[in-house]
Amino acid sequence: MLAIVLGSILIVIGLLYMLREALGRRRLSDPHRPDQAGSKPTLEPGRQGVAFLGLGKNWPGLAMMIAGAVLLIVGSYV
C-alpha cells in the first residue's frame, strides 16, 4: 500500500514540476495590448514555440513520473 501512495505522490509532483517549468520561466503577454494584426487581446505568450516541451528542462519531472509509475506497478503486485 505504501508503494501505491508513494507512486501516486511522485506522479503528481512530477506533473506539477513540469507545469512549473512550462509556465514559470517566462512572462505571459499583456492582455491589454492588442496584437500587431489587429486581433483581440490574448493571454497567450507571443512567439511561443514548443521548446518548453523538451527533455532538457523536463527530465526531473519525467523521472519522477516514471519512478511513480514503477512504484504503482510494483505496488499492485505486492
N, C-alpha and C positions, 0 to 999 in steps of 0.2 A: 504494500500500500504506500509505503514511503517513496518508492521509486516512481510511482504514478504521480504523486503530488509534486515531487521534485521535477519530474519531466514536464508537467504542465506549467509549473512556475518558470522553468527555463525557456519554454516556448514563448510564453507571454513576455518575458524580459527581453528575449531576442527580438521579438516583433517590435516592442517599444524602442529598443535601441536602433533598429533600422528606420523606424519612423522619425526618431530624433535626428539621425544622420541625414535623412532626406529633406526634412523641413527646417532644421535648426540652424544650418550654417549660412543661409542666405536670407536676405530680407524679402518680404513679399512686396509686390508693387503697390503703389498708392492708389486707392480706389477712386480718388477724386481727380486723377489725371487721366484724360482720355487718350486712347491710342492714336498713333500718327495717321491711321487710315480713317479716323473719324468714327470708329465703332464705340459701343458703350464701354464705360469703365469696367474693369475686371480685377479680381484679386489674384489672378494667375500671374506669376512672375514672367517678365518679358524674356524672350530668347532662352527658354528653358529647354535644355537637351535631356538626353537620357543618361548623362554621366553620373547622376546620383544613384543609378541602379547598379553601378559597377562593383566588382568584388573588392576593390582596394579599400573602400570605406565601410563596406558592409560585412566583411568576413567575420568579425567578432559576433555579430548578430546571427549570421548563418550558422556559425559554430555552436552557439548556444541552442539554436533551434534544432540542429542535428543531434546534439547531445540529449536534448529533451525528448526527441522522437525515439532515440535509442532507449532511454530510460522508460518511456511509455511502453515500448515493445517488450522489453525485459520484464517490466512490472506486470504485464498482462499474462506472462507465462509462469510467474512465480507464485 
